[in-house]
Amino acid sequence: MAFMRHDSGSFQVCWRDESRQRSKRFRDRKAANAFLAEVQRRMDLGAHAPEIVSSQVLDEFLDGWFAVDSVRWARTTHRQRIYICQRWVSPYIGLTRLRDLGVARCKAWRAEIMRRGASPATVNAVSRVLSAALSAAVEDGLLPANPMLSK
């Protein structure tokens, strides 16, 4: 729960962050209300919602994802995921910033790769790989939610 109170010429926004009580002071009501709305938005998204969604492009994130997570994958899984990302992800949305990867952009990407020759089974396989990667981005605090889960 977050709230605002006015005392001695300033406005104070108070909220609970994990197990700590937090507050921030503002000189004017408008700035305090804007901050209160942002705190409430983050609280609504969940405890691990990022304050600012990442501006990193998808290709950069995928490189890091492969470097960290691929050590747990079978060799064939690793090869398959690299191929999928190089063939169906990077050429289409690889330069898209993570913060711009919303549900609408992901739906448009799915339609685009289908028009470019991907079968429905391929589109589903590619979507599963991208969804796994974006779930890792959510876990890392780079995205508030996985846009591929709402296709």
C-alpha positions as CSV (number, residue, x, y, z in Angstrom):
1,M,0.0,0.0,0.0
2,A,1.2,3.5,-0.8
3,F,-0.2,6.8,0.3
4,M,0.6,10.5,0.4
5,R,0.4,12.9,3.3
6,H,0.9,16.7,3.5
7,D,2.9,18.2,6.4
8,S,4.7,21.4,7.0
9,G,4.8,22.7,3.4
10,S,5.8,19.4,1.7
11,F,4.2,16.3,0.4
12,Q,5.4,12.9,1.5
13,V,4.8,9.6,-0.3
14,C,5.1,6.5,1.9
15,W,5.2,2.9,0.8
16,R,6.4,-0.5,1.9
17,D,9.3,-1.9,-0.2
18,E,9.8,-5.6,0.7
19,S,10.1,-5.5,4.4
20,R,11.1,-1.8,4.8
21,Q,9.0,1.3,5.2
22,R,10.1,3.9,2.6
23,S,9.2,7.5,2.0
24,K,10.1,10.4,-0.3
25,R,9.4,14.1,0.1
26,F,8.3,16.5,-2.6
27,R,7.7,20.3,-2.7
28,D,4.6,20.2,-4.8
29,R,1.5,18.0,-5.0
30,K,1.8,17.3,-8.7
31,A,5.3,15.7,-8.4
32,A,4.2,13.7,-5.3
33,N,1.1,12.4,-7.2
34,A,3.1,11.4,-10.2
35,F,5.6,9.5,-8.0
36,L,2.8,7.9,-6.0
37,A,1.2,6.7,-9.2
38,E,4.5,5.1,-10.3
39,V,5.0,3.4,-7.0
40,Q,1.5,2.1,-7.1
41,R,2.1,0.8,-10.7
42,R,5.2,-1.0,-9.6
43,M,3.4,-2.5,-6.7
44,D,0.6,-3.7,-9.0
45,L,3.1,-5.3,-11.3
46,G,4.6,-7.3,-8.5
47,A,7.4,-7.2,-6.0
48,H,10.1,-7.6,-8.6
49,A,8.9,-5.2,-11.2
50,P,11.7,-3.0,-12.5
51,E,11.7,0.7,-11.8
52,I,12.7,1.4,-15.4
53,V,12.3,-1.2,-18.1
54,S,15.6,-2.0,-19.8
55,S,16.6,-0.2,-23.0
56,Q,18.9,-3.0,-23.9
57,V,18.2,-4.5,-27.4
58,L,17.0,-8.1,-27.6
59,D,20.1,-9.3,-29.4
60,E,22.3,-8.1,-26.6
61,F,20.1,-9.7,-24.0
62,L,20.0,-13.0,-25.9
63,D,23.8,-13.0,-26.0
64,G,23.9,-12.7,-22.2
65,W,21.1,-15.3,-21.8
66,F,23.0,-17.8,-23.9
67,A,26.3,-17.1,-21.9
68,V,24.6,-17.7,-18.5
69,D,21.8,-20.1,-19.0
70,S,23.1,-22.4,-21.8
71,V,25.5,-24.2,-19.4
72,R,22.4,-26.1,-18.2
73,W,21.2,-27.1,-21.6
74,A,21.9,-30.2,-23.6
75,R,24.2,-29.6,-26.6
76,T,21.4,-30.2,-29.1
77,T,19.1,-27.7,-27.2
78,H,21.9,-25.1,-27.3
79,R,22.4,-25.6,-31.1
80,Q,18.7,-25.5,-31.8
81,R,18.1,-22.3,-29.8
82,I,21.1,-20.5,-31.5
83,Y,19.7,-21.5,-34.9
84,I,16.2,-20.3,-34.0
85,C,17.4,-17.0,-32.7
86,Q,19.7,-16.4,-35.7
87,R,17.1,-17.5,-38.3
88,W,13.8,-16.2,-36.8
89,V,14.4,-13.7,-34.0
90,S,17.5,-11.5,-34.7
91,P,16.7,-10.5,-38.3
92,Y,13.2,-9.4,-37.3
93,I,13.2,-8.1,-33.8
94,G,16.9,-8.4,-32.7
95,L,17.4,-4.7,-32.6
96,T,14.2,-4.0,-30.7
97,R,14.7,-2.6,-27.2
98,L,13.3,-4.9,-24.5
99,R,11.1,-2.0,-23.3
100,D,9.5,-1.9,-26.8
101,L,8.7,-5.6,-26.9
102,G,5.0,-5.5,-25.9
103,V,2.3,-8.0,-26.7
104,A,1.3,-6.2,-29.9
105,R,5.0,-6.2,-31.2
106,C,5.3,-9.9,-30.4
107,K,2.1,-10.7,-32.2
108,A,3.2,-8.7,-35.3
109,W,6.5,-10.6,-35.2
110,R,4.8,-14.0,-35.1
111,A,2.6,-13.0,-38.1
112,E,5.7,-11.7,-40.0
113,I,7.8,-14.8,-39.6
114,M,4.8,-16.9,-40.7
115,R,4.4,-14.7,-43.9
116,R,8.2,-15.2,-44.5
117,G,7.7,-19.0,-44.6
118,A,7.7,-20.3,-41.1
119,S,5.2,-23.2,-40.6
120,P,2.8,-23.0,-37.7
121,A,4.9,-25.6,-35.9
122,T,8.1,-23.6,-36.4
123,V,6.3,-20.4,-35.2
124,N,5.3,-22.2,-32.0
125,A,8.8,-23.6,-31.4
126,V,10.4,-20.2,-32.0
127,S,7.8,-18.6,-29.8
128,R,8.6,-21.0,-27.0
129,V,12.3,-20.2,-27.2
130,L,11.7,-16.4,-27.2
131,S,9.2,-16.8,-24.3
132,A,11.9,-18.7,-22.3
133,A,14.4,-15.9,-22.9
134,L,11.9,-13.2,-22.0
135,S,11.0,-15.1,-18.8
136,A,14.7,-14.9,-17.9
137,A,14.5,-11.1,-18.6
138,V,11.6,-10.9,-16.2
139,E,13.5,-12.9,-13.5
140,D,16.5,-10.6,-14.0
141,G,14.3,-7.5,-13.4
142,L,14.7,-6.2,-17.0
143,L,11.0,-6.5,-17.9
144,P,7.8,-6.3,-15.8
145,A,6.1,-9.1,-17.6
146,N,6.7,-11.6,-20.5
147,P,4.9,-10.3,-23.5
148,M,5.0,-13.7,-25.2
149,L,2.7,-15.2,-22.5
150,S,-0.2,-13.1,-23.8
151,K,-0.1,-14.1,-27.4
